[in-house]
Amino acid sequence: MKSLRHSIYLLLASIHFALIILYNLHSILSEHGQYPLERFVRIVNGIPLIRQYLIWSGTETVYGFFAPSVGSQHILLLYTNDKNEVVSYPIFSSKKGRFRYVSFLAQLDDRLRDTDTLLQSYGKALLKGLVKQYEKRPDAKQIKLLELYVAIQATLAEPLARLRYKRIYHLSL
């Protein structure tokens, strides 16, 4: 009986660590524009019990779960009529708000890159909603264009390379 209980604990611990490794590898690779684990992550997310466990344990939040002050890999730029004028938005009054915004941009990136057109539409609707919220401010300027960029990290081949950004989404309003 004791060996059975030990085997169950070992199995559950192995599954837990495998899920942590899976989500962290997926996060790191996707930040470099590579998605070899995307299909497998979707299969794992499709299993309700595992999906609930991932949410409950915080495993799917990847490295941000362990270091909530990690900066965003994403930049959202809002432009007025003149492409040279970038609107500085949003201004946050708390760390929690800033953290939620960083998380929002990462989720938005996932939605906009998804092959499912419904999820893409959802991402576009979120962006338009963000612009509408901004335009409610008394000092707001009318937004005509927005672009979402992701930082391309240095590689082992070029460890001292300049930080570069790749435009992953463009929306004219």
C-alpha angles and dihedrals in degrees: 000000000000092000090050091053090046090051092050092050090048091049093049092047090049091051090048094052092043090055091049091051092046095052095043093048090047090050094048094046094045090053086061093049095256121123109180093137097045095101093047092048089052091051091050091047089052093065105088097209093049092043090055091047091051091052094044095048096041090234096134092057088077120198093343087071090065097038112029093180094066110130122244122265088207133078124194115199122193118198132197122212090296111067089212093062113081118190113226103224145188115031112194127207095198142035089238091059092049091048092050090050092052089050090047091055092051091049090046090054090054092049095048094048094046118113090222107096091207091060090045090053089049090053091050091049090052090052093049089048090053090053091049090052090051092048090057089069114102093232094045124132122211111267117221102169140020133188132190119210133187124208115244107218124221115264131220088256091055106024094160097045119132117262108263132194128216120204108231100171139026126183128180114203 
